[in-house]
């Protein structure tokens, strides 16, 4: 379906916001396509002697405000339209939260599960060599994304440093802490989402206590959103992963215990915890119910948090959503048609480019610490993150009121204003 093509959706979002601020046509033209799309060929001999050809790529969308910034994904089903959209969203996200980066995205078309660790390292180092002249602390700063992690970032730093002849920690972010990574990076995206929601509550004169929340996705982002929301007084009633979910209307007692249960069992399903005892047998005592990942979004709760995949809120399920607030922690979880349906229902959409910008904000802190030879403690990182997110959320709310537009449109207007000024 045309409207669910992420690149076409990104273009429409850009055009719409550009009209409000009479964006300079030349600037609009610059943002309508990436500055550069790099594709590299990565032939490699595997341990079993077989020769395989992999493709690597990097989309550099825009660098008016600073070096390109965005993740590297290792995935067999890379779709260039999706990658271009993600690079564009990074440009917007960095401008909304006011960090001095542009947007980029890239990776390798590979299923990393089919390679041994040494093969993966060899492939990563070859890729680094092929893109070394277009990345760098002041050019383009990659980070982890789907199927990549701190270890892979450390290989890139090592290889890039060998190529350039000097140690260059700031060439990527998301590194292991002992190799120049930032404290608090693991929790940053989830915590940033919670700061966004709390600031929205202040703007709306609402109190968190007792507000019910259902979260789709229990990976790194969903887990920390759930943990921090529970600590702040929200009542987390449902959690799901790709294999299913749990729903306890009176509230999940401890997200930490559910996390331990999932680690042991490999799935959330059946993690009904009373104290430290987690078992499906507790379901009746807790008044719980097993639900699918799709059903999580349709529960009778105050807030839903899509924190997994894109295009999960569509024209087919938008009318069934009962929540009054959607906190978009995934990238592009809501299709355009669904956006319109929810707007007519007066559902408050807190858009992805604002809600999940905590991760890239702490990536910026990591880059800054590397360049200035500093190391901040976790408390300091969280304090600085809070200031950034509260300021950005406040600006988006003010812009929404000024132009009489949705928070999503307001976020784009804030971003485009910054980009237009070039600072």
N, C-alpha and C positions, 0 to 999 in steps of 0.2 A: 504493500500500500504506500502510495507516494508520501503521505504525511508522516509516515513512520521512518522514512529515510532520515537518519540523524543529520546528515549534511544539509539536506534541503530544509529541515526544521531549523537548523542553526542559521541558515541564510534568511529565513522568514523572520526569526527573532531579531536579527540584525537590522533588516529593512524597517521593521515596525518601530524599533526604538530610535533609529536614525531620524525618522520623520519628526519625532517630538522635539529634538534639539537642533533640527536643521543641520545635520552633520554635513561638513564640507564634502561635496561629491568625490573629490580626489581621495579623501580619507576613506569614504565608503568603498571606493574601488579597491583601495589597498587592503581593506579588511574582508572583501568578498572572496578572495582566494588566498591560499598560503603563499608566503614569500618564496618558498622553495620546497620541493619534494625530492628527497634523495632515496634512490634504490640501489642497493649493492648486492653483488653476487657472492655467496659464501660456500664454495665447494670444500668438502671436507672428507677425509678418510676416517671411517669409524673404526673402533677397536677390532671389529671382526673382519676388517679389510675392505668392506663395502665403501664405495665412494658415493656420497650424497650431495645434492646441491640445495642449499637453503637460500632464501631471499631475506635481506635485511632492509630496513627502511627508516627514514626519519622525516617527519613533516614539520617544517618550521613555519608557523603561521604568521607571526608578527613580532618585531622586536623594538618597536618605538619606545617602550618604557624600560627596556633592559634586555638581558640575554633571554633567548628562548628557554622555556622551562616546561617540563612535562615528562610523563613516565615512559618507560620502555616495557613492552609486553612481549612475552614469548607465547605465541598461540598459533595453532594450526589453521584457524579460520579468520585470518586477518581480512577485514573489509576496509578498503581505502576510504570509502565515504565516512565510515565510522571514525577512522583515525583522523581524518581532516576535521570532522566535527569536534572531536575531543581536543585537538590542538587549538581550534577556535575557542572552545569553552575555557581552555586554560588561559588564553589571552584575556578573556572577559573576567574570569575568576581572579586573576592576579591584579587586574585593574580595580575590581570591586573592593578587594580587601587591602588595596593600596600597598602591594609589595613591588619592588622595582624589577619585574620580569615581564617578558612577553610569553607567548604560548607555543608549545611544541608537543609532539607525541611520536612514538616510534616503536621499533622492536624487530623481532625475527619471526618469520612464519615457520614455526616448529612446535611440535608437541614435546615439551621438555621431559615428559614422563618416559619417552621412548629412548632417551639418551642416558648414558652413565654420567656420573658427576664430572669425570675428567674430560669426557667428550663435550659436555656443556661448557666447561671452562675454556676448552680449546675454541669452541664456536664463539663464545663471548669475546675472547681475546682477538680473534680474527675480525669480528664485527667492529670492535674498538679501533683496530688498525685502519679499517676501511673508512670510518667516520671521524678519525682523530683530527683531521684538518677543519672539520665544521663544528666540533664541540670544544668546550673549554670554559673556564670560570667566567670569562667575559663574553662568551659567544653563545653557548647553548649548554644548559645544565640538566642532563637527564636524571631520572629517579626511578624507583621500583614501581611496577604496575602489575597487571595480571601475570602470575607465574614467575615473577622476578622478586628478588629479596636482597637483604643487606649483603649477603655473601657475594652475589653477582655484582653488586655495586663495588665491592672491594676489589674484585678482579679487574673491573674497568679502570679504577683508580690506579692500580698497579701497572696495568698495560699502558695506559695513557702517560703515566709518569716515566715509564721506560722510553716511550716514543719521544717525549718532549725533553727528556734528560734531566727533569727535576720533579720532586714530589709535588703533586697537584691535588690536594684533598678536595678542593672546591669544584672539581670537574663534574661530580655527581653529588646528589644528596640521598639520604636513606641508607647511609653506611652503618656498619656495626659501631656502637658507641666507642669501643676501644680503638677503632680505626678512623675516628674523626666524626662519628655520627652525633646527633643531638639528643640529649636527654628529652624524654617526653614525646618523641616522634611517634612512637607506637600508639599512644592514646590520642594524638593531636586531632585527627579528623573527627572522631566521635565526640571529644570534649568541645571542639569548636562548634559542632552542631548543637550541643547543649547550651553553650554560651549564646548562640544565635537565638534559640528558643526562649531562653530566660530574658534576653533583651526585648524580644517581641512581646513577652508577657508584661514586662514593665510598661512598654508603650501602650499596651491594651488594658492596663490596670487589672491584670489577671493574676491569680495566685496558683502556684504549682500544686499545692497540697491536695491530694486526692484525685487529681486529674488522671484519667486512665489513658494508657499508651499501649499500642500494638506495634511490634517491630518485625518487619520482613527482612530476613538476612541476619545471620548470627556469626558472621566472619569478624574480622578485626573491627570494622566500623560499627556494626550493629551491637557487638558485645560491649564496646565502651560507651556507646549511646545509652544502652540499657543500664549499665553500672552507674554512670554519672546521673542519669535521670532518677534512678531509685534513691541514690544518696541525697538528691535535692528535694525529695518529697513527692515526686510523681509516682503513680501506681502503675507499674509495668504488669499488664495482665496477659500478654501473649507474645511469644517469640517463635520464629520459624527459621528453618534452613531449607536447602533444596529438597530434603527428603521428608519434610513435614514439620509439624509444630505442636506447641502446647498452649492451651488457653485455660486460665484460671481466673474467672470473673472477679473474685475477691482480691486478687493480686498475687503475683509470684513472690514467695517469701524471701528468697535470696538468689539474685542473678549469679553470684559467685558459685553457689552450690550447683546451679544448672550448668554453668561453664565447666566445672569439674566433671560432672556427669557426662557431658558431651565429649570431653577429652577422653574419658574412659571408654565410652560406647561408640564413639565416632559419629553419633547422630543425636539430635535433640529429642526426637520422638521418645516418649516414655519417661522423660526426665522430670517426673513429678516429685519434688523434694519436700520432705518434712524434716527439719533439722538437716543433718548430713546424710539422711537415708533417702536415696532417690530411686524410685521404682514406679513402674506403671500401676502397681497394686495400690498406690496412694491416690490414684485418680478420683475415686469416689469420695474419699475423706476430704479431699480438697475441692470437690465440686468441679473438677476439671473436665476438659474435653480435648480429644485429639483433633487437630485441624490441618488442612493443607496450607501450603505457602500462599496460594491464591486467596483462600478464605480469610487469612489474617487481615487483609486490607478492607474487608467488608464487615468487620466486627462492630458492635455498638460501643465505640470508645470515643474519647475526646480528640485523640491525636493518633494518626498513623505515620509510621516512619518506613518508607521504602528504602532499604539500605543494602540492596543486592544488585539487581539487574536493571537495564534500561527497558523502556516500553512495557512496564508492568501495570500502569494505570492507563486504560484505553477506553475508547467509546463503549466497549462491551461491558466494562465493570464500573465505570465512573458513576453511573446513576445509582449503583448499589452501595456506594461509600457513605457511611453514616457519620464518620468523623468530621469535625468542624475545622481541624487544622491538619495539613500535610507537611511534614518536615522531610524534604527531599535530600536524603543522604547518599543515594546512588546518583550516578551521572545520567541525566536524561530519562528519569523513570516515568514521566508523564507525556503522553502523546498530545499533539495540538488539539485534537477533537476533545480529548478528555479534559484538557485545560479549560476549554470553553464551557463544557458541561458543569464542571466544578465551580467555575466562576459564577454561573447562573444560580448555583445552590448556595452561594455566599461562603464557600469553603476557602479558608485562608491558606494559600500555597506559599510556603517559604522555599524559594527556589534553590536548586542545586548549586548554582555558581556562588551563592552566599552561604548556604547551610553547610556545604562540605569543604569550605575553603580553609579550614583549620590545618589540614595536612600540608598544603603548600605554604601556609604561613610559617609553620615550624621548619619546613624545608628551607625557606628563606633565612630563618634564624641559624640553621646549620651552616649554610653557605657563608653567612656573615661571620659566624664564629671561626670558620676555617680561614677566611681571608684575613681576619684580624687576630688570629692565634689566641682565641678566647675559648673558654668552656663554661657554659652556664649550668647551674643546677636546675633540677626539674621544676622547683617552685618558681624560679625566676622565669623559666620558659612559659609556664602556665599563666603567670601574671601578665607577661608581655602579650601572650596570645589573647587573653581576655580583653585587654585594652584594644587590640586591633579589631577583634570580632565585634565588640560592642560599638565601636566607632562606625564600622562598615554597616552594621545592621541599623543603627540610628540614621545614617545617611540614606539608606534604601527606604526606610519608613517615611522619612521627611520628603523624599523625592516622589514617593507614591502619593502622598497627600497633595504635594504641589501640583502634580500633573493629573491627578485623579485616575491613576493607572494601577494595575496589579503590582505586587511586589516583584514579580518576574520582570515585567517591563521596566520597573524602577531600577532594578539591579543592572540591567543593560544600559539604561540611561546614565547611571552613575559611572559605569565602566567606560562608556563612549565619551563622556565629558572628560574623564581623566586622560584617555588616549588622545583625544583631540588636542588637549593642552600639552601632550607629550611629556607629562610628568606624573 
